[in-house]
């Protein structure tokens, strides 16, 4: 049974959902792959909104909280060359940073898209001001003993470099300015003008 999650998501996930909904609604009954689907929150939200679509969730494990009726496939993106079918939309939220070769995975997505299909991708940006200060004070961003931690650290120039090694077109890129307390005194216009300094996450829209 689909979980009721609307109104229970944090601000960042709500913003992500709104951006995804915008592009989902540009298709008629799209075929969607949610790669790194975790507990299936995206399908739960689309179901709750009454969106008409077909969906398949992919992850390296099936989380116990996955209750969406959409199909779930176990997949290791480090070795997968193509998803099971061709999709209108591939959603991949904060996954590439956990992979050994994110470029290979991006090319896997490219091969798994229908013509004019979209990749909706989010990546954490690890070079914003708060992360730099944490490195200065502790020597690392994340606990180095945690095996689930990031294997790649991205800055904005890395995103353009990744995209440049594919045949995908960059449609749009948005930046999420995190809620770090040290940024509160900074004017909003300044944070938007210098995303490489203040942005925590990039939302990228690519098209085949």
C-alpha positions as CSV (number, residue, x, y, z in Angstrom):
1,X,0.0,0.0,0.0
2,X,1.3,3.5,-0.9
3,X,2.4,5.5,2.1
4,X,1.0,9.0,2.7
5,X,4.0,11.3,2.7
6,X,2.8,14.6,1.4
7,X,3.1,17.3,4.1
8,X,5.6,15.1,5.9
9,X,8.7,15.8,3.8
10,X,11.4,18.3,4.7
11,X,11.9,21.5,2.7
12,X,14.7,20.1,0.6
13,X,12.7,17.0,-0.5
14,X,9.6,19.1,-1.1
15,X,11.6,21.3,-3.4
16,X,13.0,18.3,-5.2
17,X,9.5,16.8,-5.6
18,X,8.1,20.1,-7.0
19,X,10.9,20.2,-9.6
20,X,10.3,16.6,-10.6
21,X,6.6,17.1,-10.9
22,X,7.1,20.0,-13.3
23,X,9.0,17.8,-15.7
24,X,6.8,14.7,-15.2
25,X,3.8,16.8,-16.2
26,X,5.4,17.6,-19.6
27,X,4.8,13.9,-20.6
28,X,1.6,12.0,-21.0
29,X,1.8,8.9,-18.8
30,X,5.6,8.8,-18.7
31,X,7.7,5.7,-18.0
32,X,9.9,6.7,-15.0
33,X,12.9,5.0,-13.6
34,X,13.8,6.1,-10.0
35,X,17.4,5.1,-9.6
36,X,18.4,4.9,-5.9
37,X,14.7,4.8,-5.0
38,X,15.4,3.9,-1.3
39,X,12.0,3.6,0.4
40,X,10.0,4.5,-2.8
41,X,9.1,8.0,-1.5
42,X,9.0,9.5,-5.0
43,X,6.5,6.9,-6.3
44,X,4.5,7.3,-3.1
45,X,4.3,11.0,-3.7
46,X,3.3,10.7,-7.4
47,X,0.7,8.1,-6.5
48,X,-0.7,10.4,-3.8
49,X,-0.9,13.2,-6.3
50,X,-2.8,11.0,-8.7
51,X,-0.2,11.2,-11.5
52,X,-0.6,8.7,-14.3
53,X,2.7,7.0,-15.1
54,X,4.5,3.7,-15.2
55,X,7.5,3.4,-12.8
56,X,10.3,1.1,-11.9
57,X,12.5,1.6,-8.8
58,X,16.2,0.6,-8.8
59,X,18.5,0.3,-5.8
60,X,21.4,-1.9,-4.6
61,X,19.1,-3.2,-1.8
62,X,15.4,-3.2,-1.2
63,X,14.7,-1.0,1.7
64,X,12.2,-2.4,4.3
65,X,10.1,0.8,3.9
66,X,9.5,0.2,0.2
67,X,5.7,-0.2,-0.1
68,X,5.0,1.4,-3.4
69,X,3.2,-0.9,-5.9
70,X,5.7,0.0,-8.6
71,X,8.2,-2.7,-9.5
72,X,11.6,-2.8,-7.7
73,X,14.8,-4.1,-9.3
74,X,18.1,-4.8,-7.4
75,X,20.9,-3.1,-9.4
76,X,24.6,-2.4,-8.8
77,X,25.2,0.8,-10.9
78,X,29.0,0.2,-10.7
79,X,28.6,-2.7,-13.1
80,X,25.3,-2.1,-15.0
81,X,25.6,-1.0,-18.6
82,X,21.9,-0.5,-19.3
83,X,18.7,-0.4,-17.4
84,X,16.1,-3.0,-18.2
85,X,14.1,-0.8,-20.6
86,X,14.0,2.6,-22.3
87,X,12.5,5.4,-20.1
88,X,11.0,8.8,-20.6
89,X,12.5,10.0,-17.4
90,X,15.3,8.8,-15.2
91,X,15.4,10.3,-11.7
92,X,18.7,9.8,-9.8
93,X,18.9,11.8,-6.6
94,X,22.2,11.9,-4.7
95,X,23.6,8.6,-6.0
96,X,26.5,9.3,-8.3
97,X,28.7,10.5,-5.5
98,X,28.5,7.0,-4.0
99,X,29.8,5.3,-7.2
100,X,33.3,4.3,-8.3
101,X,32.8,5.7,-11.9
102,X,29.9,8.2,-12.1
103,X,30.6,8.9,-15.7
104,X,29.9,5.3,-16.7
105,X,26.6,5.4,-14.8
106,X,25.6,8.6,-16.6
107,X,26.3,6.9,-19.9
108,X,24.3,4.0,-18.8
109,X,21.4,6.4,-18.2
110,X,21.9,7.9,-21.6
111,X,21.6,4.4,-23.3
112,X,18.5,3.8,-21.2
113,X,16.6,6.9,-22.3
114,X,14.1,7.2,-25.1
115,X,14.7,9.9,-27.7
116,X,14.1,13.3,-26.1
117,X,13.9,11.6,-22.7
118,X,15.1,13.4,-19.5
119,X,17.5,12.7,-16.7
120,X,16.6,14.5,-13.5
121,X,19.8,14.4,-11.4
122,X,20.8,15.8,-8.0
123,X,24.3,15.9,-6.7
124,X,25.6,17.3,-3.4
125,X,28.3,20.0,-3.8
126,X,31.0,19.4,-1.3
127,X,33.0,22.6,-1.8
128,X,30.6,25.1,-0.4
129,X,31.9,27.3,2.5
130,X,30.7,25.2,5.4
131,X,32.3,22.1,4.0
132,X,35.6,23.9,3.5
133,X,35.5,25.0,7.1
134,X,34.8,21.5,8.3
135,X,37.7,20.1,6.3
136,X,39.9,22.8,7.8
137,X,38.8,22.0,11.4
138,X,38.5,18.2,11.2
139,X,40.4,17.1,8.1
140,X,37.4,15.5,6.4
141,X,33.8,16.1,5.4
142,X,32.3,12.8,6.4
143,X,33.3,10.0,8.8
144,X,36.0,8.2,6.9
145,X,35.2,4.9,8.6
146,X,31.6,4.9,7.3
147,X,31.4,2.6,4.2
148,X,28.3,4.3,2.9
149,X,30.1,7.6,2.6
150,X,30.8,9.5,-0.6
151,X,33.4,8.1,-3.0
152,X,33.4,11.2,-5.2
153,X,33.3,14.9,-4.2
154,X,31.7,17.2,-6.7
155,X,32.0,20.9,-7.4
156,X,30.2,22.8,-10.1
157,X,33.0,22.5,-12.7
158,X,32.8,18.7,-12.2
159,X,29.2,18.7,-13.3
160,X,30.0,20.4,-16.5
161,X,32.9,18.1,-17.1
162,X,30.7,15.0,-16.6
163,X,28.1,16.3,-19.0
164,X,30.7,17.2,-21.5
165,X,31.8,13.5,-21.8
166,X,28.2,12.5,-22.9
167,X,25.9,13.3,-25.8
168,X,23.3,14.7,-23.4
169,X,22.1,18.3,-23.6
170,X,22.0,20.4,-20.4
171,X,18.5,21.8,-20.2
172,X,18.6,23.5,-16.8
173,X,20.5,23.6,-13.5
174,X,19.2,24.8,-10.2
175,X,21.0,25.1,-6.9
176,X,19.7,24.4,-3.4
177,X,21.1,26.7,-0.8
178,X,21.2,24.8,2.5
179,X,19.9,25.9,5.8
180,X,23.3,26.2,7.5
181,X,23.1,28.8,10.2
182,X,26.3,30.6,9.2
183,X,24.7,31.5,5.9
184,X,21.6,33.3,7.4
185,X,23.2,36.8,7.5
186,X,24.2,36.5,3.8
187,X,21.7,38.3,1.4
188,X,19.7,35.8,-0.7
189,X,20.8,37.5,-4.0
190,X,24.4,37.1,-3.0
191,X,23.9,33.3,-2.3
192,X,22.2,32.9,-5.6
193,X,25.0,34.8,-7.4
194,X,27.8,32.6,-6.0
195,X,26.4,29.0,-5.9
196,X,29.9,27.6,-5.8
197,X,30.3,29.2,-2.3
198,X,26.9,28.6,-0.8
199,X,25.0,25.8,-2.7
200,X,24.7,22.4,-1.0
201,X,23.0,20.5,-3.9
202,X,22.6,20.9,-7.6
203,X,19.5,19.8,-9.5
204,X,20.4,19.1,-13.1
205,X,18.1,18.4,-16.1
206,X,19.6,16.6,-19.0
207,X,18.0,15.6,-22.3
208,X,18.9,13.0,-24.9
